[in-house]
Each structure stands twice: as structure tokens, then as C-alpha cells.
Amino acid sequence: MPARPEPTTLRTERCTVTLHSPAPGVFHTVIAGYIEPAEARRVVAAGDLVIAEAGMLVGFHDWEAMTGYQSESRALLTDWGVRIRPQVEKVHILVRSRIVAMGVSVASLALRGMLVSYTQRAAFEAAFAARVEQATRTSFRPRSGP
């Protein structure tokens, strides 16, 4: 099985964003700080690459350290979610900030059941680990024959 690409980390004055696909179809982001539209567009671009590679996406967004966002950022991410909805299994989001949690709730209305929100890290990490294991196991198919 080919090695997965290493995580990419982007740092700005206001936030840090890490983007990674640890297994085919699994998209993992970690955002700390205040996300602006430029960073939201990078999340969208990276997620689109996951879909192009695997034909589907299950997202795990560790936004526990996100402190806030520009409303344009939320709109970009929500519009992207609507666009890719047919290719998305679920999107799991870990939040702590009340403002971020409220944004996730608003987005969830538009995305009709696509989002699963967590406030407990252990539950989020357990779901993430199980999905990576499942994706890794199902994507590795040894060739048969000589």
C-alpha cells in the first residue's frame, strides 16, 4: 500500500490549520485560532483532493482550539458541504467554543444530517481511529495471482 502524504500545516497571524488524509477518503483537519476565508478555501481545496482520489469523503475536523471565524469562512465551508453532499459519508466535528458550536449548528441545518458534533475529545478520537482503521483495512486489497 503506498504511503499517505504527510500532514500540511499552514500558519497565519490568526490561526494554524493542519490538513491531512490519513487513509483513502478520510479527511482530517485541525484548526486553532480564528479562521479567515483564505484558510477556509485551503480546507475546501484539500478536501476536494480527497474526493478526487477516493470518490468519497468522511471528515474529521478537530476544531476544539478554533476560537472563531469570519462569517464568509462559515459560508464557504457550508456551501462546499452542500456541493459535495453526494460524496460525503459524514463529517465529525470536535468543538469547544460556543461561537464555533453555534456556527456548526447553523451549518447543520443546511447540510441535513451530514454533521456529527462532539464536545468530548475521547469520543471524537475513538470515531476517528475506528474510521481510519476501517478505511485502511478496506483499501488494502492484495493482488491475486503471480
CYANA upper distance limits for C-alpha pairs under 8 A (distance plus 0.5 A):
  1 MET  CA    140 PHE  CA      6.88
  4 ARG  CA     21 SER  CA      7.68
  4 ARG  CA     22 PRO  CA      6.69
  4 ARG  CA     23 ALA  CA      7.39
  5 PRO  CA     20 HIS  CA      8.00
  5 PRO  CA     21 SER  CA      7.73
  5 PRO  CA     22 PRO  CA      8.16
  6 GLU  CA     20 HIS  CA      7.32
  7 PRO  CA     18 THR  CA      6.90
  7 PRO  CA     19 LEU  CA      6.03
  7 PRO  CA     20 HIS  CA      4.98
  7 PRO  CA     21 SER  CA      7.95
  8 THR  CA     18 THR  CA      5.98
  8 THR  CA     19 LEU  CA      5.71
  8 THR  CA     20 HIS  CA      6.97
  9 THR  CA     16 THR  CA      7.46
  9 THR  CA     17 VAL  CA      6.08
  9 THR  CA     18 THR  CA      4.72
  9 THR  CA     19 LEU  CA      6.92
 10 LEU  CA     16 THR  CA      6.18
 10 LEU  CA     17 VAL  CA      5.65
 10 LEU  CA     18 THR  CA      6.84
 11 ARG  CA     15 CYS  CA      6.54
 11 ARG  CA     16 THR  CA      4.99
 11 ARG  CA     17 VAL  CA      7.00
 12 THR  CA     16 THR  CA      6.81
 14 ARG  CA     33 GLY  CA      6.35
 14 ARG  CA     34 TYR  CA      5.98
 14 ARG  CA     35 ILE  CA      7.67
 15 CYS  CA     31 ILE  CA      7.54
 15 CYS  CA     32 ALA  CA      5.99
 15 CYS  CA     33 GLY  CA      4.79
 15 CYS  CA     34 TYR  CA      5.79
 15 CYS  CA     35 ILE  CA      6.55
 16 THR  CA     30 VAL  CA      8.41
 16 THR  CA     31 ILE  CA      6.23
 16 THR  CA     32 ALA  CA      5.76
 16 THR  CA     33 GLY  CA      7.09
 17 VAL  CA     29 THR  CA      7.49
 17 VAL  CA     30 VAL  CA      6.20
 17 VAL  CA     31 ILE  CA      5.08
 17 VAL  CA     32 ALA  CA      7.14
 17 VAL  CA     39 GLU  CA      7.84
 18 THR  CA     29 THR  CA      5.94
 18 THR  CA     30 VAL  CA      5.52
 18 THR  CA     31 ILE  CA      7.00
 19 LEU  CA     27 PHE  CA      8.08
 19 LEU  CA     28 HIS  CA      6.51
 19 LEU  CA     29 THR  CA      5.21
 19 LEU  CA     30 VAL  CA      7.31
 19 LEU  CA     43 VAL  CA      7.61
 19 LEU  CA     46 ALA  CA      7.56
 20 HIS  CA     27 PHE  CA      6.53
 20 HIS  CA     28 HIS  CA      5.63
 20 HIS  CA     29 THR  CA      6.83
 21 SER  CA     25 GLY  CA      7.73
 21 SER  CA     26 VAL  CA      5.90
 21 SER  CA     27 PHE  CA      5.19
 21 SER  CA     28 HIS  CA      6.40
 21 SER  CA     50 VAL  CA      7.45
 22 PRO  CA     26 VAL  CA      6.87
 22 PRO  CA     27 PHE  CA      7.72
 22 PRO  CA     28 HIS  CA      7.90
 22 PRO  CA    132 VAL  CA      7.37
 23 ALA  CA     27 PHE  CA      8.48
 23 ALA  CA    132 VAL  CA      6.32
 23 ALA  CA    135 ALA  CA      6.43
 23 ALA  CA    136 THR  CA      6.25
 24 PRO  CA     50 VAL  CA      7.79
 24 PRO  CA     53 GLU  CA      7.88
 24 PRO  CA     54 ALA  CA      6.24
 24 PRO  CA    135 ALA  CA      6.77
 24 PRO  CA    136 THR  CA      7.67
 24 PRO  CA    139 SER  CA      7.49
 25 GLY  CA     50 VAL  CA      6.24
 25 GLY  CA     51 ILE  CA      7.00
 25 GLY  CA     53 GLU  CA      7.93
 25 GLY  CA     54 ALA  CA      5.54
 25 GLY  CA     55 GLY  CA      7.74
 25 GLY  CA     56 MET  CA      6.03
 25 GLY  CA     57 LEU  CA      5.07
 25 GLY  CA     58 VAL  CA      6.66
 25 GLY  CA    135 ALA  CA      7.88
 26 VAL  CA     50 VAL  CA      7.77
 26 VAL  CA     57 LEU  CA      6.25
 26 VAL  CA     58 VAL  CA      5.60
 26 VAL  CA     59 GLY  CA      6.47
 26 VAL  CA     60 PHE  CA      8.07
 26 VAL  CA    131 ARG  CA      8.23
 26 VAL  CA    132 VAL  CA      7.36
 26 VAL  CA    135 ALA  CA      7.99
 27 PHE  CA     47 GLY  CA      6.94
 27 PHE  CA     50 VAL  CA      7.19
 27 PHE  CA     57 LEU  CA      7.11
 27 PHE  CA     58 VAL  CA      6.68
 27 PHE  CA     59 GLY  CA      5.24
 27 PHE  CA     60 PHE  CA      6.62
 28 HIS  CA     59 GLY  CA      6.44
 28 HIS  CA     60 PHE  CA      5.26
 28 HIS  CA     61 HIS  CA      6.18
 28 HIS  CA     62 ASP  CA      8.08
 29 THR  CA     43 VAL  CA      8.27
 29 THR  CA     60 PHE  CA      6.96
 29 THR  CA     61 HIS  CA      5.26
 29 THR  CA     62 ASP  CA      6.47
 29 THR  CA     63 TRP  CA      8.31
 30 VAL  CA     61 HIS  CA      6.49
 30 VAL  CA     62 ASP  CA      5.15
 30 VAL  CA     63 TRP  CA      6.35
 31 ILE  CA     35 ILE  CA      8.19
 31 ILE  CA     61 HIS  CA      8.32
 31 ILE  CA     62 ASP  CA      7.00
 31 ILE  CA     63 TRP  CA      5.65
 31 ILE  CA     64 GLU  CA      8.16
 31 ILE  CA     65 ALA  CA      6.98
 31 ILE  CA     66 MET  CA      6.11
 32 ALA  CA     63 TRP  CA      7.17
 32 ALA  CA     64 GLU  CA      7.93
 32 ALA  CA     65 ALA  CA      4.97
 32 ALA  CA     66 MET  CA      4.89
 32 ALA  CA     67 THR  CA      7.52
 33 GLY  CA     65 ALA  CA      6.77
 33 GLY  CA     66 MET  CA      5.10
 33 GLY  CA     67 THR  CA      5.47
 33 GLY  CA     68 GLY  CA      7.28
 34 TYR  CA     66 MET  CA      6.53
 34 TYR  CA     67 THR  CA      5.88
 34 TYR  CA     68 GLY  CA      5.21
 34 TYR  CA     69 TYR  CA      5.66
 34 TYR  CA     70 GLN  CA      8.31
 35 ILE  CA     39 GLU  CA      6.72
 35 ILE  CA     40 ALA  CA      7.39
 35 ILE  CA     66 MET  CA      8.01
 35 ILE  CA     68 GLY  CA      7.03
 35 ILE  CA     69 TYR  CA      5.17
 35 ILE  CA     70 GLN  CA      7.14
 35 ILE  CA     73 SER  CA      7.41
 36 GLU  CA     40 ALA  CA      6.92
 36 GLU  CA     69 TYR  CA      6.50
 36 GLU  CA     70 GLN  CA      6.01
 36 GLU  CA     72 GLU  CA      8.16
 36 GLU  CA     73 SER  CA      6.20
 37 PRO  CA     41 ARG  CA      6.62
 37 PRO  CA     70 GLN  CA      7.50
 37 PRO  CA     72 GLU  CA      6.56
 37 PRO  CA     73 SER  CA      5.02
 37 PRO  CA     76 LEU  CA      7.87
 38 ALA  CA     42 ARG  CA      7.04
 39 GLU  CA     43 VAL  CA      6.90
 40 ALA  CA     44 VAL  CA      6.84
 40 ALA  CA     73 SER  CA      6.01
 40 ALA  CA     74 ARG  CA      8.44
 40 ALA  CA     76 LEU  CA      7.24
 40 ALA  CA     77 LEU  CA      7.00
 41 ARG  CA     45 ALA  CA      6.67
 41 ARG  CA     76 LEU  CA      7.74
 41 ARG  CA     77 LEU  CA      8.45
 42 ARG  CA     46 ALA  CA      6.62
 43 VAL  CA     47 GLY  CA      6.60
 44 VAL  CA     48 ASP  CA      6.59
 44 VAL  CA     77 LEU  CA      7.45
 44 VAL  CA     80 TRP  CA      7.30
 45 ALA  CA     49 LEU  CA      6.96
 46 ALA  CA     50 VAL  CA      7.10
 47 GLY  CA     51 ILE  CA      6.95
 47 GLY  CA     57 LEU  CA      8.21
 48 ASP  CA     52 ALA  CA      6.61
 49 LEU  CA     53 GLU  CA      6.66
 50 VAL  CA     54 ALA  CA      6.57
 50 VAL  CA     55 GLY  CA      8.16
 50 VAL  CA     56 MET  CA      7.90
 50 VAL  CA     57 LEU  CA      7.12
 51 ILE  CA     55 GLY  CA      5.22
 51 ILE  CA     56 MET  CA      5.36
 51 ILE  CA     57 LEU  CA      6.20
 51 ILE  CA     87 GLN  CA      7.78
 52 ALA  CA     56 MET  CA      8.34
 55 GLY  CA     87 GLN  CA      7.20
 56 MET  CA     87 GLN  CA      5.05
 56 MET  CA     88 VAL  CA      6.22
 56 MET  CA     89 GLU  CA      7.75
 57 LEU  CA     87 GLN  CA      6.66
 57 LEU  CA     88 VAL  CA      5.38
 57 LEU  CA     89 GLU  CA      6.69
 57 LEU  CA     90 LYS  CA      8.17
 58 VAL  CA     88 VAL  CA      6.36
 58 VAL  CA     89 GLU  CA      5.74
 58 VAL  CA     90 LYS  CA      5.67
 58 VAL  CA     91 VAL  CA      6.15
 58 VAL  CA     92 HIS  CA      8.40
 59 GLY  CA     90 LYS  CA      6.92
 59 GLY  CA     91 VAL  CA      4.80
 59 GLY  CA     92 HIS  CA      6.33
 59 GLY  CA     93 ILE  CA      8.46
 60 PHE  CA     91 VAL  CA      6.43
 60 PHE  CA     92 HIS  CA      5.24
 60 PHE  CA     93 ILE  CA      6.42
 60 PHE  CA     94 LEU  CA      8.49
 60 PHE  CA    128 PHE  CA      7.10
 61 HIS  CA     91 VAL  CA      8.03
 61 HIS  CA     92 HIS  CA      6.62
 61 HIS  CA     93 ILE  CA      5.18
 61 HIS  CA     94 LEU  CA      6.74
 62 ASP  CA     93 ILE  CA      6.53
 62 ASP  CA     94 LEU  CA      5.46
 62 ASP  CA     95 VAL  CA      7.57
 63 TRP  CA     93 ILE  CA      7.20
 63 TRP  CA     94 LEU  CA      5.93
 63 TRP  CA     95 VAL  CA      5.68
 63 TRP  CA     96 ARG  CA      8.04
 64 GLU  CA     94 LEU  CA      5.99
 64 GLU  CA     95 VAL  CA      4.74
 64 GLU  CA     96 ARG  CA      5.37
 64 GLU  CA     97 SER  CA      7.59
 64 GLU  CA    119 THR  CA      8.46
 65 ALA  CA     95 VAL  CA      8.01
 65 ALA  CA     96 ARG  CA      7.53
 65 ALA  CA     97 SER  CA      8.20
 66 MET  CA     95 VAL  CA      8.07
 66 MET  CA     96 ARG  CA      8.31
 66 MET  CA     97 SER  CA      7.48
 66 MET  CA    100 VAL  CA      7.67
 67 THR  CA     97 SER  CA      6.52
 67 THR  CA     99 ILE  CA      8.13
 67 THR  CA    100 VAL  CA      7.52
 68 GLY  CA     97 SER  CA      8.07
 68 GLY  CA     99 ILE  CA      6.85
 68 GLY  CA    100 VAL  CA      6.37
 69 TYR  CA     73 SER  CA      6.77
 69 TYR  CA     74 ARG  CA      7.47
 69 TYR  CA    100 VAL  CA      8.04
 70 GLN  CA     74 ARG  CA      7.35
 71 SER  CA     75 ALA  CA      6.74
 72 GLU  CA     76 LEU  CA      6.56
 73 SER  CA     77 LEU  CA      6.77
 74 ARG  CA     78 THR  CA      6.50
 74 ARG  CA    103 GLY  CA      7.54
 74 ARG  CA    107 ALA  CA      8.22
 75 ALA  CA     79 ASP  CA      6.41
 76 LEU  CA     80 TRP  CA      6.61
 77 LEU  CA     81 GLY  CA      6.68
 78 THR  CA     82 VAL  CA      6.83
 78 THR  CA    107 ALA  CA      6.29
 78 THR  CA    110 ALA  CA      7.95
 78 THR  CA    111 LEU  CA      7.97
 79 ASP  CA     83 ARG  CA      6.75
 80 TRP  CA     84 ILE  CA      6.67
 81 GLY  CA     85 ARG  CA      6.18
 81 GLY  CA    111 LEU  CA      7.26
 82 VAL  CA    110 ALA  CA      7.92
 82 VAL  CA    111 LEU  CA      6.65
 84 ILE  CA     88 VAL  CA      6.93
 85 ARG  CA    111 LEU  CA      8.12
 85 ARG  CA    114 MET  CA      8.30
 88 VAL  CA    114 MET  CA      8.15
 89 GLU  CA    114 MET  CA      7.89
 90 LYS  CA    114 MET  CA      5.60
 90 LYS  CA    115 LEU  CA      6.56
 90 LYS  CA    116 VAL  CA      7.65
 91 VAL  CA    114 MET  CA      6.52
 91 VAL  CA    115 LEU  CA      5.34
 91 VAL  CA    116 VAL  CA      6.55
 92 HIS  CA    115 LEU  CA      6.38
 92 HIS  CA    116 VAL  CA      5.15
 92 HIS  CA    117 SER  CA      6.39
 92 HIS  CA    118 TYR  CA      7.86
 92 HIS  CA    124 PHE  CA      7.89
 93 ILE  CA    115 LEU  CA      7.68
 93 ILE  CA    116 VAL  CA      6.67
 93 ILE  CA    117 SER  CA      5.40
 93 ILE  CA    118 TYR  CA      6.45
 93 ILE  CA    124 PHE  CA      8.19
 94 LEU  CA    117 SER  CA      6.54
 94 LEU  CA    118 TYR  CA      5.12
 94 LEU  CA    119 THR  CA      6.19
 94 LEU  CA    120 GLN  CA      7.79
 94 LEU  CA    121 ARG  CA      7.38
 94 LEU  CA    124 PHE  CA      6.95
 95 VAL  CA    100 VAL  CA      7.16
 95 VAL  CA    101 ALA  CA      6.48
 95 VAL  CA    117 SER  CA      7.80
 95 VAL  CA    118 TYR  CA      6.78
 95 VAL  CA    119 THR  CA      5.99
 96 ARG  CA    100 VAL  CA      7.88
 96 ARG  CA    101 ALA  CA      7.47
 96 ARG  CA    119 THR  CA      6.54
 97 SER  CA    101 ALA  CA      6.59
 98 ARG  CA    102 MET  CA      6.54
 99 ILE  CA    103 GLY  CA      6.81
100 VAL  CA    104 VAL  CA      6.73
101 ALA  CA    105 SER  CA      6.73
102 MET  CA    106 VAL  CA      6.78
103 GLY  CA    107 ALA  CA      6.64
104 VAL  CA    108 SER  CA      6.47
104 VAL  CA    117 SER  CA      8.24
105 SER  CA    109 LEU  CA      7.20
106 VAL  CA    110 ALA  CA      7.71
107 ALA  CA    111 LEU  CA      6.74
108 SER  CA    112 ARG  CA      6.47
108 SER  CA    113 GLY  CA      7.01
108 SER  CA    114 MET  CA      7.45
108 SER  CA    115 LEU  CA      6.41
109 LEU  CA    113 GLY  CA      8.19
111 LEU  CA    115 LEU  CA      7.73
118 TYR  CA    123 ALA  CA      7.76
118 TYR  CA    124 PHE  CA      6.69
120 GLN  CA    124 PHE  CA      7.08
121 ARG  CA    125 GLU  CA      6.49
122 ALA  CA    126 ALA  CA      6.56
123 ALA  CA    127 ALA  CA      6.79
124 PHE  CA    128 PHE  CA      6.68
125 GLU  CA    129 ALA  CA      6.51
126 ALA  CA    130 ALA  CA      6.63
127 ALA  CA    131 ARG  CA      6.68
128 PHE  CA    132 VAL  CA      6.69
129 ALA  CA    133 GLU  CA      6.63
130 ALA  CA    134 GLN  CA      6.64
131 ARG  CA    135 ALA  CA      6.52
132 VAL  CA    136 THR  CA      6.45
133 GLU  CA    137 ARG  CA      6.53
134 GLN  CA    138 THR  CA      6.58
135 ALA  CA    139 SER  CA      6.35
136 THR  CA    140 PHE  CA      6.79
